[in-house]
Amino acid sequence: MKQMEVTIMGQSYILGCPEGGEQSLLEAVENVDREMSAIRNAGKVKARERIAVLAALNLAYALAERPVSGTSTAGIMPGEAHLDALIRRIDQTLGSDGQLL
């Protein structure tokens, strides 16, 4: 697995990325950075952890609202499978930093 350094809200992170998945990861990072920055810039939330949770909820909601074009063989909708993978990635990235909630 390849490692990539990315920046979200001015903080650097080293993330694992499967070969060929670089563009998708960069797009995800851009989405997260944009969402977190918008929440921070609104000025009502200051704590990075709270901003991350709100951004994750906003992105998950947007993903859930997208039309689904079928189901996978496991019976899980593609959006749900993607969300599960995203949650696992977030948990791996946070590692020993602790839980957000």
Phi and psi restraints in degrees (value plus and minus 20) as a CYANA .aco file:
   2 LYS   PHI     -99.8   -59.8
   2 LYS   PSI     128.8   168.8
   3 GLN   PHI    -130.2   -90.2
   3 GLN   PSI     120.0   160.0
   4 MET   PHI    -149.6  -109.6
   4 MET   PSI     121.3   161.3
   5 GLU   PHI    -116.2   -76.2
   5 GLU   PSI     107.7   147.7
   6 VAL   PHI    -148.9  -108.9
   6 VAL   PSI     144.2   184.2
   7 THR   PHI    -145.6  -105.6
   7 THR   PSI     108.4   148.4
   8 ILE   PHI    -147.4  -107.4
   8 ILE   PSI     102.0   142.0
   9 MET   PHI      30.4    70.4
   9 MET   PSI      22.4    62.4
  10 GLY   PHI      60.5   100.5
  10 GLY   PSI     -19.5    20.5
  11 GLN   PHI    -131.4   -91.4
  11 GLN   PSI     114.4   154.4
  12 SER   PHI    -104.1   -64.1
  12 SER   PSI     124.6   164.6
  13 TYR   PHI    -156.4  -116.4
  13 TYR   PSI     122.8   162.8
  14 ILE   PHI    -121.8   -81.8
  14 ILE   PSI      99.3   139.3
  15 LEU   PHI    -138.6   -98.6
  15 LEU   PSI     124.2   164.2
  16 GLY   PHI     -98.2   -58.2
  16 GLY   PSI     122.5   162.5
  17 CYS   PHI    -164.8  -124.8
  17 CYS   PSI     107.4   147.4
  18 PRO   PHI     -86.1   -46.1
  18 PRO   PSI     129.3   169.3
  19 GLU   PHI     -74.2   -34.2
  19 GLU   PSI     113.8   153.8
  20 GLY   PHI      66.6   106.6
  20 GLY   PSI     -26.7    13.3
  21 GLY   PHI    -120.6   -80.6
  21 GLY   PSI      -9.8    30.2
  22 GLU   PHI     -79.2   -39.2
  22 GLU   PSI     -66.5   -26.5
  23 GLN   PHI     -84.1   -44.1
  23 GLN   PSI     -62.5   -22.5
  24 SER   PHI     -83.4   -43.4
  24 SER   PSI     -61.3   -21.3
  25 LEU   PHI     -84.4   -44.4
  25 LEU   PSI     -63.5   -23.5
  26 LEU   PHI     -82.8   -42.8
  26 LEU   PSI     -58.2   -18.2
  27 GLU   PHI     -85.2   -45.2
  27 GLU   PSI     -61.6   -21.6
  28 ALA   PHI     -82.9   -42.9
  28 ALA   PSI     -63.3   -23.3
  29 VAL   PHI     -81.4   -41.4
  29 VAL   PSI     -62.9   -22.9
  30 GLU   PHI     -80.9   -40.9
  30 GLU   PSI     -62.4   -22.4
  31 ASN   PHI     -83.3   -43.3
  31 ASN   PSI     -65.7   -25.7
  32 VAL   PHI     -85.2   -45.2
  32 VAL   PSI     -65.0   -25.0
  33 ASP   PHI     -81.7   -41.7
  33 ASP   PSI     -64.6   -24.6
  34 ARG   PHI     -81.3   -41.3
  34 ARG   PSI     -65.7   -25.7
  35 GLU   PHI     -86.2   -46.2
  35 GLU   PSI     -65.7   -25.7
  36 MET   PHI     -85.3   -45.3
  36 MET   PSI     -60.5   -20.5
  37 SER   PHI     -84.5   -44.5
  37 SER   PSI     -59.8   -19.8
  38 ALA   PHI     -82.9   -42.9
  38 ALA   PSI     -61.7   -21.7
  39 ILE   PHI     -85.9   -45.9
  39 ILE   PSI     -65.5   -25.5
  40 ARG   PHI     -81.4   -41.4
  40 ARG   PSI     -64.2   -24.2
  41 ASN   PHI     -88.5   -48.5
  41 ASN   PSI     -42.3    -2.3
  42 ALA   PHI     -86.5   -46.5
  42 ALA   PSI     -42.4    -2.4
  43 GLY   PHI      63.8   103.8
  43 GLY   PSI     -19.9    20.1
  44 LYS   PHI    -111.8   -71.8
  44 LYS   PSI     -40.8    -0.8
  45 VAL   PHI    -143.7  -103.7
  45 VAL   PSI     110.4   150.4
  46 LYS   PHI    -129.1   -89.1
  46 LYS   PSI     -56.4   -16.4
  47 ALA   PHI     -90.0   -50.0
  47 ALA   PSI     107.3   147.3
  48 ARG   PHI     -76.3   -36.3
  48 ARG   PSI     -59.8   -19.8
  49 GLU   PHI     -84.3   -44.3
  49 GLU   PSI     -61.9   -21.9
  50 ARG   PHI     -87.4   -47.4
  50 ARG   PSI     -59.7   -19.7
  51 ILE   PHI     -80.4   -40.4
  51 ILE   PSI     -62.7   -22.7
  52 ALA   PHI     -83.3   -43.3
  52 ALA   PSI     -62.7   -22.7
  53 VAL   PHI     -84.9   -44.9
  53 VAL   PSI     -66.2   -26.2
  54 LEU   PHI     -82.9   -42.9
  54 LEU   PSI     -61.1   -21.1
  55 ALA   PHI     -83.0   -43.0
  55 ALA   PSI     -63.9   -23.9
  56 ALA   PHI     -81.1   -41.1
  56 ALA   PSI     -62.4   -22.4
  57 LEU   PHI     -85.3   -45.3
  57 LEU   PSI     -62.1   -22.1
  58 ASN   PHI     -81.5   -41.5
  58 ASN   PSI     -65.0   -25.0
  59 LEU   PHI     -88.3   -48.3
  59 LEU   PSI     -58.9   -18.9
  60 ALA   PHI     -84.8   -44.8
  60 ALA   PSI     -60.1   -20.1
  61 TYR   PHI     -83.9   -43.9
  61 TYR   PSI     -65.3   -25.3
  62 ALA   PHI     -80.7   -40.7
  62 ALA   PSI     -59.4   -19.4
  63 LEU   PHI     -85.9   -45.9
  63 LEU   PSI     -61.5   -21.5
  64 ALA   PHI     -86.8   -46.8
  64 ALA   PSI     -48.8    -8.8
  65 GLU   PHI     -99.7   -59.7
  65 GLU   PSI     -34.4     5.6
  66 ARG   PHI     -89.8   -49.8
  66 ARG   PSI     124.1   164.1
  67 PRO   PHI     -85.1   -45.1
  67 PRO   PSI     122.2   162.2
  68 VAL   PHI    -123.6   -83.6
  68 VAL   PSI     114.0   154.0
  69 SER   PHI    -122.1   -82.1
  69 SER   PSI       6.5    46.5
  70 GLY   PHI     121.6   161.6
  70 GLY   PSI    -197.6  -157.6
  71 THR   PHI    -144.6  -104.6
  71 THR   PSI     136.8   176.8
  72 SER   PHI    -100.9   -60.9
  72 SER   PSI     153.9   193.9
  73 THR   PHI     -87.0   -47.0
  73 THR   PSI     -42.5    -2.5
  74 ALA   PHI    -103.8   -63.8
  74 ALA   PSI     -21.1    18.9
  75 GLY   PHI      63.3   103.3
  75 GLY   PSI     -13.2    26.8
  76 ILE   PHI    -119.3   -79.3
  76 ILE   PSI     114.1   154.1
  77 MET   PHI     -84.7   -44.7
  77 MET   PSI     125.5   165.5
  78 PRO   PHI     -73.5   -33.5
  78 PRO   PSI     -60.7   -20.7
  79 GLY   PHI     -80.9   -40.9
  79 GLY   PSI     -60.5   -20.5
  80 GLU   PHI     -86.7   -46.7
  80 GLU   PSI     -60.5   -20.5
  81 ALA   PHI     -84.2   -44.2
  81 ALA   PSI     -61.5   -21.5
  82 HIS   PHI     -84.2   -44.2
  82 HIS   PSI     -62.3   -22.3
  83 LEU   PHI     -84.3   -44.3
  83 LEU   PSI     -61.9   -21.9
  84 ASP   PHI     -80.1   -40.1
  84 ASP   PSI     -62.6   -22.6
  85 ALA   PHI     -85.5   -45.5
  85 ALA   PSI     -59.1   -19.1
  86 LEU   PHI     -84.8   -44.8
  86 LEU   PSI     -61.6   -21.6
  87 ILE   PHI     -83.3   -43.3
  87 ILE   PSI     -61.9   -21.9
  88 ARG   PHI     -82.2   -42.2
  88 ARG   PSI     -61.6   -21.6
  89 ARG   PHI     -82.8   -42.8
  89 ARG   PSI     -62.2   -22.2
  90 ILE   PHI     -83.2   -43.2
  90 ILE   PSI     -64.7   -24.7
  91 ASP   PHI     -80.7   -40.7
  91 ASP   PSI     -62.1   -22.1
  92 GLN   PHI     -85.7   -45.7
  92 GLN   PSI     -60.3   -20.3
  93 THR   PHI     -86.8   -46.8
  93 THR   PSI     -62.3   -22.3
  94 LEU   PHI     -86.6   -46.6
  94 LEU   PSI     -55.7   -15.7
  95 GLY   PHI      28.0    68.0
  95 GLY   PSI    -142.6  -102.6
  96 SER   PHI    -105.1   -65.1
  96 SER   PSI     -14.1    25.9
  97 ASP   PHI     -87.9   -47.9
  97 ASP   PSI     -34.2     5.8
  98 GLY   PHI      82.9   122.9
  98 GLY   PSI     156.3   196.3
  99 GLN   PHI    -109.0   -69.0
  99 GLN   PSI     131.9   171.9
 100 LEU   PHI     -94.6   -54.6
 100 LEU   PSI     -53.1   -13.1
